[in-house]
Amino acid sequence: MTTEPTGKLDGHGAAVGNGPEGVDLDWHQVDWGRAEDDVRRLRQRIFAASQAGDLARVRNLQKLMLRSRANTLISVRRVTEFNDGRRTAGVDSVTVVTAQGKAELASWVQHRCSSWTARPVRRVFIPKAGSKKLRALGIPVIVDRCLQAQALNALEPEWEARFEAKSYGFRPGRSCQDAIAAIFWTVAGSRTKRRWALDADLASAFDHVSHDHIMGLLGTFPARGLVREWLKAGVADKGRIAPTEEGTPQGGLCSVP
């Protein structure tokens, strides 16, 4: 990984480190169980505060999550070890595969990324399942992916507390099987009056979603500045960078609400 200049990331207020700077991190010695527990408990607190309608507490807990060393470690690990595109580079051609590289990346994200400016995503095309058509993806650089994973852990529990109980798409801990089971028990119920199903597909939904609408929904979310940068960062394709005035590219951790 190419190290960014010291002090380059100091301005969004969302990723200020709360761990010791200058101390070498041994990636193999990280207590992942404890880190996951810390992130899970903080997510639960954000969820509970959102459910109770305490927005001030939600925002304070989200700031804590965005500063959390455990969240940084979990986010870097997710991006570099678990995600399908972990070996696919963005426009900077950087991937992180070694333990030392992951440790350096985590330390950099934790202490020096607050003035980071989002980079354009790299356009790639993959075959659509069951079709000869190609699906366009936008691959963010590795730092943006880590920051998106951090933001996701802060934002997701707030909205999980608000979503419809019978909504299943792209939600943590839910699957198509859950939706099928809900449909079955609804249709099989003796009190069901309307036995019909609606199949709707929004044409180019990702391509045309309104940035202003997304930002309006985010409200005072602490990392809203970074979210706007991700939306406006542009798409690099065949040596050209196209501006993104609307829509959001599929491929990043924050592409799906």
N, C-alpha and C positions, 0 to 999 in steps of 0.2 A: 504494500500500500504506500502511496506517496503521501508524506506527511505535509499537512497544511502549515503555513506560517504561524508561529506562536501568536496568540491573541487575535487571530483572524475571526473568531466566532464569538463575538461579545455583544449582541444588541437586541435579540428578540426577547430576552428575559425568560425563556422557556426551558433552557437547557443548562442553567448554571449548575456546576457540580457541587455535590454535598459530600463527596468522598475525598480522601487525601490525594492531592496532586503531587506528582514527583515520586510516587511510590510505585515500583514496578508491579504489575498485575500478573500473577501466574494463572493462566486460563484453566489449567488442569486442576488447580486447587480451589476453584470457586465452589462454594456450597450452593449448588443449584436448587436443592430442595428448599433451603432457607430463602433464596432470592425469589423463587416462585411463590412461596408462602407470603412474603412481604408484598409482592405485587398483587396477589389475589386478595389479601386483606384490604389493601388500599382501594382496589376496584370495588369491593363489597361496600366500603364506606362511601364511595362516590355514588354507588347505586342507591344506597339507603337514603343519602341526603337528597338525591334527585327525586326519589319516590316520595319523600316528605315535603318536597317543594321548597327546600332550603337552598336557594341558588347561591347565596354568599358562601355557604359551607362547601357546596359543590365546587365553586371556583377555587377556593383555598386548597381543597384536597387535590384538585387537578394540578395546581401549581406544585404541590408537594410531589405528585406523581411525575411531573415533567422534570423535577430536580432529582428524583430518586436514583440512587446508584443501582439498586436492584432492577429498576425498570430499564436502565441503560444496558445492563448485562443481559437481561432477558431479551431485549429488543435486538441487540447485536447477535446474540445466539440464534434467534429466530431467523434473521436475515441471512446469516452466513452458514447455518447448519441445517435448517429445517425447510425453508422455502424452496419451491421447485426451481426458481430462477437464480439460485445462489451462485451458480457458476456462469451466469450471463451478465456481462458487463454493460454499464450504461455508456453515455457519450465520453466518459473519461477513460474507458477501457480498463477500469480497475475492478478486480475481484479480490476477495480476502478468503484464503483457504487454510492458512496455517494458524496454529494456536497463538504464536507470537503476533501475527497480523491481527487476529481478533482482539487480543489484549490491547494492542496499540490503538486499534479503532475504538474500542470501548472507552479507553482513557481519553482519547481525543474528543469523542462525542460528549463525554461527561464534563470536560473542563474547558473546551475551546470552541464550541460550536455555536455560541449564541449570536454571532453576527454572520452566520452562514447564509448565503444566497442560493436559493434553489436553482438547480441546473435543468436544462431542457431534458426531456425524456428521449430515448432512442427508439425510433419506430422499427418494429419487427412484425413479420406476418407469420401466422401459424395456421394450419388447416383447421377448419371448423369440423366438429364431430358430425359424422354422417352426411357430409357435404363436400363438394369440390371447391367451395368458396374459401377464401382466406379471411382470417380474423386479425385485425390490427391490434397490436399491443404497444404500450409505451413503457419502456424499461428505464426507471430512474437510476441515477448513480447510487453507489452503495451508501454514501452518507445520507442522502435523502431517504433511502429505504429505512435506515436505522431511525431517523427522526420521525418518519411516518409511523413506525412501530411504536415509538414512545408516545406519540400523539394519540394513536389508536387506543392504547391502554388508559389514557386519560379521558377520552371522549366517548368511547363505546359504552361504559357502564352508565353514564348520564342518560344516554338515549335508550339503552335497554330498559330502563325504568319507565320510559314513556311510550314505547312501542305497543302496538296492539297485541293482545294475548295470543291471537290466532295468526300472527305473521311469522313466517318461517324462512323467508329468503335471505341468504347471506348473514345469518345471525349465529353467534357463538353457541355451541351446544345444541343446535337444531339442524334438522336435515330433511330431505325429501320424505323419508320414512315417517317422520313426525307429522308432516302435512297429510300424508296418505292416511295415517291412523286417525287424524282429526276429521278428515272427510268421511271415513268409514263410520265412525261412531256418530257423526251428525246424521248421515243418511240412514243408518240402521236404527236410529232412535224412533220410538213410537210417536213422539210429538213433532216430528219433522213435517212441516207443511209445504215447503217449497223444495222439491227434489230436482235441482238443476245445477249445472256447473258453468262458470264463465271462464273462458281461456282468452286472455288478453296479452298482446305483445306490443310494447311501445317501440315504434320504429326509431332506430338510432338514438335511443334514450341517453346513452353515455355521450354521444356526439353533440347533443344540443341542450344538455342541462344548463340552467342559468347559474352563472357564478354569483350574481347578486343574491339569488334565492338561497344558495348554499351559505353565503356569508351572513345573510339575515338570520338563518336558522342557528348558526353558530353563536350569535349574540356576543357575549364578552368572554368567550373561550380563550384562555391564556395564550394559546398557540395559533390564534386566528391569523396572525401576520404570516406565519409560515404556510398555513393552508392556502391563503390567497396567492402566495408565491408559487406553490405547487400548481395551482390552477392556471396561472399566467406564464409559467416557465417556458412554454413553447415545446415543439416537437421537432427533433432533428431527423431528417430523412434524406438520404443520398446527398449529404453535404450541405443541405439547406435547413434553416431553422424557420419553421412556420409558427406564427403567433397563435396562441390559444385564447380567443376572446369568448368562447363558450365551450361547453362540454368538458369532459375529464377523461383522459386516456385510461383504458383498462390495462392493468399490469402492475400498478403500485399497490401498496398495502392500504392506502387511503382512497383507492378508486371507488370502493363500494361503501356506502354509508353504513 
